[in-house]
């Protein structure tokens, strides 16, 4: 790619502008980002790759011996490799992505029972006594008054905003 400016898949050469960016652009545009290993093309890459480590017992085995395939066990949706790793089907990926808490039941028991009571006890220890009847009534009327003032302000703002519209056109009755 870098020396001859040639695509490894279709043997396209960057003749017009022989540069590395031109051949990279071709490879990206044509989706030729792989190596074609059909026929005699594998012999071209033999100088650059060492395949001896991919064969078990490469030193002691002869080329005519059959290589024993690893036995993969499992059912339709998952495979268990000889190493013990489990490979699941892509349709079940949402379940494999889940990180479930094994102590979930214990956590739920602790949450529901004592959280509210402990929080209330903490506030009382800080001096909070709660809202008495008179204070609650006063707070209610204060909130009601603020809501009334806010709605008046919003109404005035809307009227002022509507007055700035100089291009109003009367709609024709249907």
C-alpha positions in Angstrom: 0.0 0.0 0.0 2.7 2.5 1.0 5.3 1.6 -1.5 3.4 0.7 -4.7 0.3 2.8 -4.0 -1.9 -0.3 -4.9 -5.0 -1.7 -3.3 -4.5 -5.2 -2.0 -8.0 -6.3 -2.9 -8.7 -5.0 -6.4 -5.2 -4.1 -7.4 -6.3 -0.5 -8.2 -3.3 1.9 -8.6 -3.4 5.6 -7.8 -2.1 6.7 -11.2 -3.5 10.3 -11.3 -2.1 11.3 -7.9 0.1 8.5 -6.5 0.0 9.2 -2.8 -0.7 7.3 0.4 -3.8 9.5 1.1 -5.3 8.7 -2.3 -4.9 4.9 -1.8 -6.3 5.1 1.7 -9.3 7.1 0.5 -9.9 4.4 -2.2 -9.7 1.7 0.5 -12.1 3.5 2.7 -14.6 4.4 -0.1 -14.7 0.9 -1.6 -14.7 -0.9 1.8 -11.5 -2.8 0.9 -10.1 -2.8 4.4 -9.4 -6.5 4.4 -6.9 -8.9 2.8 -8.1 -11.2 0.0 -6.9 -14.7 0.8 -8.1 -16.7 -2.2 -5.9 -18.7 -4.5 -2.3 -17.7 -4.9 -2.6 -14.4 -3.1 -1.9 -16.0 0.2 1.6 -16.8 -1.1 2.2 -13.0 -1.5 1.7 -12.5 2.2 3.8 -15.5 3.3 6.9 -13.3 3.8 5.1 -11.0 6.2 3.2 -13.5 8.3 4.4 -16.5 10.4 1.6 -19.1 10.5 3.6 -21.7 12.5 2.3 -20.6 15.9 -1.3 -21.2 14.8 -0.7 -25.0 14.5 -0.5 -27.1 17.7 2.8 -28.9 18.1 4.3 -27.3 15.0 7.8 -28.7 15.7 6.8 -32.4 16.2 3.8 -32.8 13.9 4.1 -33.6 10.3 2.0 -31.7 7.7 0.1 -34.9 6.9 -1.3 -35.5 10.4 -4.8 -34.5 11.2 -5.3 -31.7 13.8 -7.8 -32.6 16.5 -10.4 -29.9 16.7 -11.4 -28.5 20.1 -14.8 -29.8 21.2 -17.3 -27.1 21.8 -20.3 -28.0 23.9 -23.5 -26.1 24.4 -27.1 -25.7 23.2 -28.7 -23.5 20.5 -28.2 -20.2 22.3 -24.7 -20.5 23.9 -21.4 -22.3 23.4 -19.1 -23.5 26.2 -15.5 -23.4 25.1 -12.9 -25.8 26.4 -11.5 -23.0 28.6 -14.8 -22.8 30.4 -15.8 -19.4 28.8 -19.4 -19.1 27.7 -20.3 -17.4 24.4 -23.9 -16.4 24.0 -26.1 -15.7 21.0 -26.5 -12.1 20.0 -30.3 -12.3 20.5 -29.6 -12.7 24.3 -27.1 -9.9 24.6 -29.5 -7.8 26.7 -29.5 -10.5 29.4 -25.7 -10.9 29.2 -25.2 -7.1 29.6 -27.1 -7.0 32.9 -25.1 -6.6 36.1 -27.4 -8.1 38.7 -26.7 -7.6 42.4 -26.5 -11.0 44.2 -27.3 -9.4 47.5 -30.5 -7.7 46.2 -33.0 -9.2 48.7 -30.8 -8.2 51.7 -30.6 -4.6 50.3 -34.4 -4.4 49.8 -35.1 -5.5 53.3 -32.8 -2.9 54.7 -34.2 -0.1 52.6 -37.9 -0.4 53.2 -38.0 -0.9 57.0 -35.7 1.5 58.7 -34.8 4.2 56.2 -37.7 6.5 56.9 -37.5 6.0 60.7 -33.7 6.6 60.8 -34.0 9.7 58.7 -36.8 11.1 60.9 -34.7 10.3 64.0 -31.7 12.1 62.4 -33.8 15.3 61.7 -35.2 15.2 65.3 -31.7 15.0 66.7 -30.9 18.2 64.7 -33.7 20.0 66.4 -36.5 19.7 63.8 -39.9 19.4 65.5 -42.2 19.4 62.5 -44.8 21.8 61.3 -47.4 22.8 63.9 -51.0 23.7 63.0 -50.7 27.5 62.9 -47.5 27.4 61.0 -48.9 25.1 58.4 -52.0 27.3 57.8 -49.8 30.4 57.5 -47.5 28.6 55.0 -50.5 27.5 53.0 -51.9 31.1 52.7 -48.5 32.5 51.8 -48.1 30.0 49.0 -51.6 30.8 47.7 -50.8 34.5 47.7 -47.5 34.0 45.8 -49.3 31.9 43.2 -51.9 34.7 42.8 -49.1 37.3 42.3 -47.3 35.1 39.9 -50.4 34.5 37.7 -51.1 38.3 37.6 -47.5 38.9 36.5 -47.8 36.2 33.8 -51.1 37.8 32.5 -49.5 41.3 32.3 -46.5 39.9 30.5 -48.7 38.1 28.0 -50.7 41.2 27.3 -47.6 43.4 26.9 -46.1 40.8 24.5 -49.3 40.7 22.5 -49.4 44.5 22.1 -46.1 44.4 20.2 -47.7 42.5 17.3 -48.3 45.2 14.7 -49.1 43.0 11.7 -52.3 41.4 13.0 -54.6 40.4 10.1 -58.3 39.7 10.7 -59.3 36.2 9.8 -62.2 35.8 7.3 -65.3 34.1 8.7 -65.9 30.7 7.1 
